[in-house]
Amino acid sequence: MLFFVLLSPAIAADTTQLHVISARVLVDGEEVMAPNIRLAAGHPAYISISDENKEPLYSLEVEVFPGFQIQTIEGTALQAVIWKGPFQHGVQLTEATLIVSPASAGSGPMSSKQMGPDGKSVELQVISYATEDVATSSLNLDRKSCVDQQGRIEAAPQTAQNGGCCGGLCAPPSTNWYQCCNVTGCCVCGRCCIVP
């Protein structure tokens, strides 16, 4: 019994906080993606929607920074970059930072709306935000970048060597594809995947 009591604090300390985010990306008022993701701080998530030829239409990069404070506002800073086309090689539509917290859940979506370089409005909405603690040993957090030199998510999803990516074909009637990287789980365009 004494042995178990000594191990309990070590087990509890070996957890990682995951950030669970439900978001929408709108361009000129039209939804182009609505990802639901689970990610850890310090590991930027990459989500893309591609056409039937797997050419990226829109790409979203999300990173979270817990313990953020501006004057009296405390929470998690959610930084996002939205691209038309592939990451870094497409047209950057906007870069936004929102401060979110589980306490703000239920108060309606938080959003950042800006004009893109083509004059169209680009909006990032955070519909919901929560955190959950999971055993660190169950996560694959030792990942390298999963975006190739052309700004595309590595081609072979669901392999740890490619940065822990997953994805597939969007739900019918869409012929688009989705890919997610550096997340533990991801739902986009009516389909979901879990990174092993």
C-alpha positions as CSV (number, residue, x, y, z in Angstrom):
1,M,0.0,0.0,0.0
2,L,2.8,2.4,0.8
3,F,4.4,1.7,-2.6
4,F,1.2,2.7,-4.4
5,V,0.9,6.0,-2.4
6,L,4.5,6.9,-3.4
7,L,3.7,6.4,-7.1
8,S,0.4,8.3,-7.2
9,P,1.9,11.8,-7.5
10,A,4.3,10.7,-10.3
11,I,1.4,9.3,-12.3
12,A,-0.7,12.5,-11.8
13,A,2.3,14.7,-12.7
14,D,2.8,12.8,-16.0
15,T,-0.1,14.5,-17.8
16,T,-0.4,16.9,-20.7
17,Q,-3.1,19.5,-21.1
18,L,-4.8,19.2,-24.5
19,H,-6.7,22.1,-26.0
20,V,-10.0,21.2,-27.6
21,I,-11.0,23.8,-30.2
22,S,-14.1,24.1,-32.4
23,A,-13.6,26.8,-35.1
24,R,-15.0,28.1,-38.3
25,V,-13.1,29.9,-41.1
26,L,-15.2,32.2,-43.4
27,V,-14.1,34.0,-46.5
28,D,-16.5,36.7,-47.7
29,G,-19.1,35.2,-45.4
30,E,-18.8,31.7,-46.8
31,E,-17.6,28.9,-44.6
32,V,-14.5,27.3,-46.1
33,M,-13.7,25.0,-43.2
34,A,-14.9,24.2,-39.7
35,P,-12.3,22.2,-37.9
36,N,-12.6,20.6,-34.5
37,I,-9.1,19.8,-33.2
38,R,-7.3,18.6,-30.1
39,L,-3.7,19.9,-29.8
40,A,-1.0,20.4,-27.2
41,A,0.7,23.7,-26.5
42,G,4.1,24.1,-28.2
43,H,3.0,22.0,-31.2
44,P,1.4,24.1,-34.0
45,A,-1.5,22.3,-35.7
46,Y,-1.9,22.3,-39.5
47,I,-5.2,21.7,-41.2
48,S,-5.9,21.9,-44.9
49,I,-8.8,21.4,-47.3
50,S,-7.8,20.3,-50.8
51,D,-9.6,19.8,-54.0
52,E,-10.2,16.4,-55.7
53,N,-6.7,16.5,-57.1
54,K,-5.3,17.1,-53.5
55,E,-4.2,20.7,-54.3
56,P,-4.7,22.8,-51.1
57,L,-7.6,25.2,-51.3
58,Y,-7.3,26.6,-47.8
59,S,-4.9,26.0,-45.0
60,L,-5.0,26.9,-41.3
61,E,-2.2,26.9,-38.8
62,V,-3.1,27.1,-35.1
63,E,-1.0,27.3,-32.1
64,V,-2.0,27.8,-28.4
65,F,-0.1,29.6,-25.6
66,P,-1.6,28.9,-22.1
67,G,-1.3,31.4,-19.3
68,F,-1.5,34.5,-21.5
69,Q,-2.5,37.8,-20.0
70,I,-3.2,41.3,-21.4
71,Q,-4.2,43.8,-18.7
72,T,-7.1,42.1,-16.9
73,I,-7.8,39.4,-19.5
74,E,-6.4,36.0,-18.8
75,G,-6.6,32.8,-20.9
76,T,-5.0,30.9,-23.6
77,A,-3.7,32.8,-26.6
78,L,-4.8,31.1,-29.8
79,Q,-2.8,32.3,-32.8
80,A,-4.0,31.4,-36.3
81,V,-2.8,32.0,-39.8
82,I,-5.2,31.4,-42.7
83,W,-3.8,30.7,-46.2
84,K,-5.5,30.4,-49.6
85,G,-3.6,27.5,-51.0
86,P,-0.7,25.8,-49.2
87,F,1.1,26.9,-46.0
88,Q,3.8,29.6,-46.6
89,H,3.4,29.3,-50.4
90,G,-0.2,30.3,-50.9
91,V,-1.7,33.8,-50.2
92,Q,-1.8,34.6,-46.5
93,L,-5.3,35.9,-46.0
94,T,-5.0,36.8,-42.3
95,E,-3.2,36.3,-39.0
96,A,-5.2,36.5,-35.9
97,T,-4.8,36.1,-32.1
98,L,-7.7,35.4,-29.8
99,I,-7.7,35.0,-26.0
100,V,-9.9,32.0,-25.1
101,S,-10.7,30.3,-21.8
102,P,-13.1,27.5,-20.8
103,A,-14.9,30.2,-18.7
104,S,-15.9,31.9,-21.9
105,A,-17.7,28.8,-23.1
106,G,-21.4,29.5,-23.7
107,S,-20.9,33.2,-24.3
108,G,-21.1,32.8,-28.1
109,P,-18.3,32.6,-30.6
110,M,-15.2,34.7,-30.3
111,S,-14.0,36.0,-33.7
112,S,-11.5,38.0,-35.6
113,K,-12.6,39.5,-38.8
114,Q,-10.2,41.3,-41.2
115,M,-10.0,42.2,-44.9
116,G,-7.8,39.9,-46.9
117,P,-5.4,41.0,-49.5
118,D,-8.0,40.5,-52.2
119,G,-10.5,42.8,-50.5
120,K,-12.7,39.9,-49.2
121,S,-13.5,39.6,-45.5
122,V,-11.7,36.7,-43.7
123,E,-13.1,35.6,-40.3
124,L,-11.9,33.1,-37.8
125,Q,-14.6,32.1,-35.3
126,V,-13.8,30.1,-32.1
127,I,-17.1,28.4,-31.4
128,S,-16.0,26.5,-28.3
129,Y,-12.8,25.9,-26.3
130,A,-12.0,23.5,-23.5
131,T,-9.1,21.7,-22.0
132,E,-8.5,18.1,-20.9
133,D,-5.6,16.4,-19.2
134,V,-4.4,13.1,-20.7
135,A,-1.5,10.8,-19.9
136,T,1.6,12.1,-21.6
137,S,2.7,8.5,-22.4
138,S,-0.4,8.1,-24.6
139,L,0.7,11.0,-26.9
140,N,3.2,11.3,-29.7
141,L,4.5,14.8,-29.0
142,D,8.1,14.3,-30.3
143,R,7.2,15.5,-33.8
144,K,9.1,17.3,-36.5
145,S,7.4,19.6,-39.0
146,C,4.8,17.9,-41.0
147,V,4.7,20.5,-43.8
148,D,6.9,19.9,-46.8
149,Q,8.9,22.5,-48.7
150,Q,5.9,23.3,-51.0
151,G,3.8,24.1,-48.0
152,R,1.7,20.9,-48.2
153,I,1.0,18.5,-45.4
154,E,3.2,15.4,-45.8
155,A,1.5,13.0,-48.2
156,A,1.2,9.8,-46.1
157,P,-1.3,10.4,-43.3
158,Q,-1.4,8.4,-40.1
159,T,2.3,7.8,-39.8
160,A,4.3,9.1,-36.9
161,Q,7.3,9.7,-39.2
162,N,5.2,12.3,-41.1
163,G,4.5,14.3,-37.9
164,G,1.4,12.5,-36.8
165,C,-0.9,13.4,-39.6
166,C,-4.3,12.0,-40.5
167,G,-7.0,12.8,-43.0
168,G,-9.1,11.5,-45.9
169,L,-12.0,12.2,-48.2
170,C,-14.6,14.7,-47.0
171,A,-18.2,13.6,-46.5
172,P,-20.3,13.3,-49.7
173,P,-21.4,15.2,-51.7
174,S,-18.0,16.9,-51.4
175,T,-15.1,15.6,-53.5
176,N,-12.6,17.5,-51.4
177,W,-9.9,16.1,-49.1
178,Y,-8.8,17.1,-45.6
179,Q,-5.5,16.6,-43.7
180,C,-4.6,17.4,-40.2
181,C,-1.2,17.4,-38.6
182,N,0.3,17.8,-35.0
183,V,-3.1,17.1,-33.5
184,T,-4.4,14.1,-31.5
185,G,-7.8,14.2,-33.2
186,C,-9.4,16.2,-35.9
187,C,-12.8,16.6,-37.5
188,V,-13.2,18.6,-40.7
189,C,-15.8,18.6,-43.5
190,G,-18.0,15.9,-42.0
191,R,-15.2,13.4,-41.3
192,C,-12.9,12.7,-38.4
193,C,-9.5,11.1,-37.9
194,I,-7.4,10.3,-34.9
195,V,-3.6,10.4,-34.9
196,P,-2.2,7.1,-33.7
